[in-house]
Amino acid sequence: MPTVKNTIEKSYLTDQVRWEAVIHREKNADGNFFYSVKTTGVYCRPSCPARLARRENVAFYLTPRDAERAGFRACKRCKPNDPTAHGEQAAIVAQACKLIVDAEEPLSLDALAGAVGMSPWHFHRVFKSMTGLTPKVYATAHRAKRMREELSRHGTVTSAIYNSGFNSNGRFYAESNQRLGMKPTEFKAGGEGATIRFAVGECSLGSILVAASDLGICSIALGNDPHTLVRELQDRFPNAELIGGDEQFERMVARVVAFVENPSAGLELPLHVQGTAFQQRVWKALSEIPCGTTCTYAELAKKLGQPNATRAVARACAANTLAVAIPCHRVVQTNGSLSGYRWGIERKQKLLQVENASGRPAAGV
């Protein structure tokens, strides 16, 4: 059986695939090949942020030495002949992440870039290429995580406000409803005072529970026993006001059930997604896996630019609370086996069978 490394190397063996990697500036392709631009006389890494050249002016090489023998010089932006350049960028991004985490106040893009010795534009590009998130999104996700932790840890909302890095009540409350899905006092009290509408129905996969906060659908759960699904929702927010869906909500549930029966149709409903920065990256990548295809946990980790994070990717998949809407069922083991699934292996298998029946053969991302 080929290793993950061999699979990835093979994916860049043709010029067409290499060109696609250059178009999308894939970090995963760095080191697999290099490309030159006839009109500029330079050669670059696939992820180079330079302006995209015309295809007819581009040639590909396996090593920097091959490109230099052909008469091209190294790009000064991506430094393709410097094996330490990628490591230096990783260190800069790690430094910026620490600044974000340690800051008592949100730092501007200019302040972060200046602290690590880069221009704001270049820093933004490097940070996003290394983490998959913009500095602002990373900071927002960290602040939301800190907000939840502090509300759970401290005796009062006031102490949580200042310990989570807000210097005023106004700014905290302005963000809290969006980040928590409810008022801070409601979150701290296990959802006390919050309203969550829900309904339980049946589909080809068994019982299905759909729940929504004011911000969108926050849970799509599958199971064998509808009472168990409701108890699990109650455990998440023991003090929230859980209201059985009215006629309008029932129509929304019917749309979710129709989507479960036919995932290729898409789900045009707002989702209330909460998670850590890494979980959000994984869930976003999951949502980009086309219906009728699969990928492995290792491939997904590689796509995120973190090939050693396979287990962390698997944990993020397991933390997904929106069955089918965030398609973690499309991720399989390297040997093709289905492995774990929050709502049962049999359901995962049936979902993949339904999607494959659409006529699109399963393939890696």
Wavefront OBJ file of the C-alpha trace (Angstrom):
o trace
v 0.000 0.000 0.000
v 1.471 3.414 -0.958
v 2.282 5.810 1.846
v 0.621 9.208 2.136
v 3.858 10.836 0.981
v 3.929 8.734 -2.191
v 0.288 9.527 -2.905
v 0.951 13.234 -2.625
v 4.071 13.078 -4.797
v 2.151 11.258 -7.531
v -0.508 13.954 -7.512
v 2.028 16.444 -8.932
v 3.509 14.298 -11.688
v 1.679 15.958 -14.591
v 2.085 19.538 -15.781
v -1.689 20.048 -15.720
v -1.906 19.175 -12.020
v 1.169 21.309 -11.305
v -0.379 24.272 -13.087
v -3.574 23.885 -11.041
v -1.432 23.929 -7.894
v 0.237 27.158 -9.033
v -3.135 28.767 -9.814
v -4.362 27.962 -6.304
v -0.954 28.660 -4.690
v -1.054 25.340 -2.853
v 1.330 25.187 0.107
v 1.114 21.394 -0.062
v 2.852 21.481 -3.442
v 5.949 23.294 -2.152
v 8.975 21.043 -2.423
v 7.316 18.727 -4.948
v 8.246 20.941 -7.900
v 9.227 24.496 -8.900
v 8.092 26.645 -11.804
v 9.799 29.264 -13.947
v 8.382 32.281 -15.774
v 9.964 33.011 -19.143
v 9.017 36.712 -19.189
v 10.589 37.509 -15.804
v 13.491 35.064 -15.824
v 12.750 33.818 -12.295
v 11.618 30.527 -10.767
v 9.319 30.137 -7.776
v 7.652 27.832 -5.303
v 4.055 26.787 -6.227
v 2.698 28.886 -3.338
v 4.514 32.073 -4.347
v 2.177 35.083 -3.896
v 3.544 36.799 -7.022
v 1.139 37.750 -9.812
v 0.031 34.713 -11.810
v 1.892 34.333 -15.105
v 0.429 33.185 -18.403
v 0.458 29.420 -18.797
v 2.456 29.578 -22.037
v 5.309 31.321 -20.184
v 5.552 28.723 -17.411
v 7.778 25.632 -17.229
v 8.210 23.125 -14.387
v 11.299 21.680 -12.679
v 11.844 19.104 -9.964
v 14.604 21.002 -8.154
v 15.934 24.576 -7.887
v 19.148 23.385 -9.483
v 17.256 22.226 -12.588
v 15.643 25.668 -12.926
v 18.985 27.448 -12.487
v 20.630 25.217 -15.092
v 17.891 26.349 -17.492
v 18.971 29.962 -16.891
v 16.433 31.134 -14.296
v 17.218 32.949 -11.045
v 15.480 32.462 -7.686
v 12.444 34.606 -6.829
v 13.242 37.066 -4.033
v 9.747 36.785 -2.552
v 9.308 33.034 -2.038
v 13.055 32.186 -1.981
v 12.727 28.768 -3.633
v 16.452 28.036 -3.202
v 16.351 28.717 0.564
v 15.266 25.624 2.518
v 14.919 27.719 5.679
v 12.441 30.229 4.205
v 9.362 28.131 4.996
v 10.606 27.530 8.529
v 11.229 31.241 9.020
v 7.697 32.060 7.937
v 6.314 29.406 10.281
v 8.280 30.968 13.153
v 6.946 34.438 12.279
v 3.356 33.176 12.199
v 3.867 31.354 15.513
v 5.162 34.615 16.993
v 2.110 36.482 15.673
v -0.254 33.859 17.080
v 1.358 34.248 20.497
v 0.960 38.024 20.274
v -2.728 37.574 19.499
v -3.206 35.132 22.366
v -1.334 37.290 24.897
v -2.849 40.631 23.870
v -5.328 42.198 26.267
v -6.780 44.253 23.418
v -7.336 43.196 19.781
v -4.269 44.067 17.722
v -4.628 45.750 14.348
v -3.137 44.231 11.216
v -0.592 47.058 11.088
v 0.446 46.449 14.705
v 0.886 42.693 14.189
v 2.800 43.148 10.945
v 5.075 45.752 12.515
v 5.767 43.497 15.501
v 7.067 40.708 13.257
v 8.869 43.007 10.813
v 6.651 42.648 7.745
v 4.476 44.911 5.668
v 0.756 44.485 6.484
v -0.057 43.138 3.010
v 2.734 40.555 2.995
v 2.068 39.521 6.598
v -1.638 38.976 5.827
v -0.764 36.707 2.889
v 1.852 34.720 4.830
v -0.387 34.295 7.887
v -3.324 33.060 5.823
v -1.159 30.714 3.751
v 0.304 29.135 6.905
v -2.837 28.886 9.064
v -5.707 28.881 6.585
v -7.219 31.860 8.452
v -6.770 35.609 8.276
v -5.260 37.226 11.406
v -8.656 38.770 12.200
v -10.535 35.454 11.967
v -7.873 33.721 14.062
v -8.111 36.430 16.730
v -11.922 36.287 16.703
v -11.946 32.511 17.137
v -9.446 32.742 19.995
v -11.468 35.453 21.703
v -14.661 33.399 21.389
v -12.885 30.407 22.936
v -11.546 32.568 25.773
v -14.994 34.064 26.306
v -16.570 30.616 26.740
v -13.804 29.444 29.061
v -13.944 32.532 31.270
v -17.728 32.448 31.557
v -17.512 28.842 32.690
v -14.649 29.527 35.125
v -15.534 32.791 36.870
v -18.245 33.534 39.354
v -19.571 36.648 37.622
v -19.956 37.870 34.065
v -18.077 41.057 35.018
v -14.932 39.143 35.969
v -15.213 37.088 32.789
v -15.375 40.269 30.707
v -11.974 41.524 31.823
v -10.294 38.130 32.037
v -11.253 37.364 28.436
v -9.529 40.527 27.195
v -12.348 43.041 26.877
v -11.768 46.459 28.410
v -15.418 47.474 28.333
v -18.802 45.895 28.887
v -20.116 47.372 25.660
v -17.605 45.634 23.410
v -18.100 42.325 25.216
v -21.874 42.387 24.876
v -21.619 43.524 21.264
v -19.753 40.315 20.421
v -21.230 37.874 22.930
v -24.500 37.039 21.202
v -22.740 36.261 17.931
v -20.000 34.184 19.596
v -22.145 32.346 22.158
v -25.506 32.220 20.410
v -27.132 33.690 23.547
v -26.581 36.275 26.249
v -23.500 35.729 28.480
v -25.607 35.165 31.598
v -27.662 32.602 29.695
v -24.545 30.753 28.516
v -23.027 30.716 31.992
v -26.268 29.325 33.438
v -26.362 26.399 31.027
v -28.558 28.259 28.582
v -30.883 29.794 31.190
v -33.202 32.280 29.511
v -32.156 31.207 26.005
v -34.674 29.803 23.561
v -33.794 26.840 21.399
v -36.417 25.498 19.052
v -36.243 21.851 18.097
v -38.168 19.076 16.444
v -37.666 15.343 16.051
v -38.628 13.469 12.932
v -37.837 10.322 11.002
v -35.737 9.768 7.912
v -34.113 6.861 6.121
v -31.242 7.019 8.652
v -33.548 6.696 11.672
v -34.593 9.449 14.067
v -33.368 12.965 13.384
v -33.323 15.996 15.701
v -32.970 19.515 14.342
v -32.432 22.421 16.742
v -31.911 26.113 16.092
v -30.923 29.185 18.081
v -31.695 32.708 16.925
v -28.556 32.561 14.755
v -29.334 29.403 12.812
v -29.337 25.617 12.982
v -27.093 24.560 15.863
v -27.699 20.814 15.879
v -28.575 18.065 13.427
v -28.372 14.748 15.271
v -29.151 11.205 14.151
v -30.016 8.201 16.272
v -32.281 5.255 16.978
v -34.261 6.738 19.856
v -35.835 10.216 19.604
v -35.981 10.522 23.404
v -32.209 10.003 23.623
v -31.634 12.744 21.054
v -33.747 15.178 23.076
v -31.935 14.281 26.315
v -28.582 14.935 24.649
v -29.796 18.381 23.577
v -30.966 19.053 27.141
v -27.552 18.017 28.468
v -25.858 20.641 26.275
v -28.091 23.433 27.630
v -29.803 22.099 30.754
v -31.375 25.422 31.685
v -32.394 26.670 28.240
v -36.009 26.950 27.219
v -36.454 24.141 24.712
v -39.524 24.712 22.591
v -41.032 22.172 20.252
v -41.118 23.508 16.737
v -44.196 25.254 15.417
v -45.542 24.831 11.898
v -42.936 27.166 10.411
v -40.090 25.356 12.149
v -41.504 22.012 11.044
v -41.205 23.190 7.442
v -37.527 23.971 8.028
v -37.050 20.504 9.521
v -38.666 19.028 6.424
v -36.039 20.814 4.315
v -33.266 19.345 6.478
v -34.750 15.841 6.132
v -34.975 16.297 2.353
v -31.304 17.327 2.355
v -30.320 14.239 4.382
v -32.148 12.061 1.849
v -30.452 13.859 -1.054
v -27.243 15.641 0.043
v -26.370 16.646 -3.521
v -29.316 19.087 -3.444
v -27.558 21.340 -0.912
v -28.895 22.975 2.252
v -29.680 26.683 1.873
v -30.298 27.387 5.550
v -28.235 29.414 8.054
v -25.975 27.330 10.291
v -24.876 28.349 13.774
v -21.369 26.864 13.871
v -19.153 27.192 16.950
v -15.718 25.753 17.524
v -12.039 26.462 17.997
v -10.021 28.054 15.198
v -8.652 24.657 14.195
v -12.089 23.001 14.279
v -13.473 25.762 12.066
v -10.669 25.179 9.560
v -11.403 21.446 9.500
v -15.152 21.972 9.161
v -14.637 24.470 6.340
v -12.412 21.945 4.542
v -15.060 19.257 5.073
v -17.666 21.488 3.473
v -15.454 21.765 0.388
v -15.395 17.989 -0.230
v -17.746 17.470 -3.201
v -20.785 15.265 -2.776
v -20.001 11.771 -4.034
v -16.289 11.945 -3.159
v -14.206 11.032 -0.125
v -10.792 11.864 1.285
v -8.671 10.418 4.073
v -7.916 12.029 7.416
v -4.263 12.231 6.350
v -5.149 13.954 3.077
v -7.347 16.448 4.913
v -4.528 17.220 7.354
v -2.161 17.712 4.434
v -4.655 20.008 2.712
v -4.733 22.147 5.855
v -0.939 22.397 5.719
v -0.518 20.303 8.891
v 0.384 16.761 7.737
v 1.169 15.639 11.293
v -2.262 16.637 12.608
v -4.183 13.573 11.413
v -5.458 12.713 14.887
v -6.441 16.318 15.581
v -8.387 16.343 12.308
v -10.175 13.157 13.371
v -11.092 14.741 16.710
v -12.447 17.839 14.968
v -14.580 15.617 12.745
v -15.907 13.847 15.842
v -16.790 17.208 17.438
v -19.100 18.128 14.560
v -22.714 18.527 15.746
v -24.274 19.194 12.333
v -24.706 15.795 10.693
v -24.515 15.824 6.874
v -24.574 19.660 6.755
v -20.875 19.514 7.669
v -20.037 16.274 5.819
v -17.579 14.529 8.140
v -18.981 11.255 6.763
v -16.893 11.844 3.617
v -13.616 11.266 5.480
v -12.242 7.715 5.604
v -9.152 5.858 6.776
v -6.067 5.654 4.556
v -6.932 2.038 3.692
v -10.446 3.056 2.657
v -12.226 1.737 5.755
v -14.977 3.919 7.227
v -13.580 4.145 10.797
v -15.607 5.999 13.425
v -18.658 8.186 12.945
v -20.493 10.099 15.646
v -23.841 8.773 14.487
v -22.812 5.201 13.660
v -20.809 3.432 10.945
v -23.959 2.063 9.296
v -25.283 5.584 8.724
v -21.935 6.722 7.353
v -21.938 3.826 4.909
v -25.513 4.523 3.814
v -24.806 8.236 3.283
v -21.832 7.431 1.072
v -23.871 4.872 -0.878
v -26.608 7.443 -1.498
v -24.060 10.027 -2.674
v -22.180 7.547 -4.856
v -25.463 6.483 -6.452
v -25.619 9.925 -8.052
v -23.159 8.622 -10.612
v -20.012 10.347 -9.334
v -17.412 7.765 -8.315
v -15.717 8.255 -4.951
v -12.271 9.812 -5.208
v -9.768 11.637 -3.048
v -9.910 15.382 -2.591
l 1 2 3 4 5 6 7 8 9 10 11 12 13 14 15 16 17 18 19 20 21 22 23 24 25 26 27 28 29 30 31 32 33 34 35 36 37 38 39 40 41 42 43 44 45 46 47 48 49 50 51 52 53 54 55 56 57 58 59 60 61 62 63 64 65 66 67 68 69 70 71 72 73 74 75 76 77 78 79 80 81 82 83 84 85 86 87 88 89 90 91 92 93 94 95 96 97 98 99 100 101 102 103 104 105 106 107 108 109 110 111 112 113 114 115 116 117 118 119 120 121 122 123 124 125 126 127 128 129 130 131 132 133 134 135 136 137 138 139 140 141 142 143 144 145 146 147 148 149 150 151 152 153 154 155 156 157 158 159 160 161 162 163 164 165 166 167 168 169 170 171 172 173 174 175 176 177 178 179 180 181 182 183 184 185 186 187 188 189 190 191 192 193 194 195 196 197 198 199 200 201 202 203 204 205 206 207 208 209 210 211 212 213 214 215 216 217 218 219 220 221 222 223 224 225 226 227 228 229 230 231 232 233 234 235 236 237 238 239 240 241 242 243 244 245 246 247 248 249 250 251 252 253 254 255 256 257 258 259 260 261 262 263 264 265 266 267 268 269 270 271 272 273 274 275 276 277 278 279 280 281 282 283 284 285 286 287 288 289 290 291 292 293 294 295 296 297 298 299 300 301 302 303 304 305 306 307 308 309 310 311 312 313 314 315 316 317 318 319 320 321 322 323 324 325 326 327 328 329 330 331 332 333 334 335 336 337 338 339 340 341 342 343 344 345 346 347 348 349 350 351 352 353 354 355 356 357 358 359 360 361 362 363 364 365
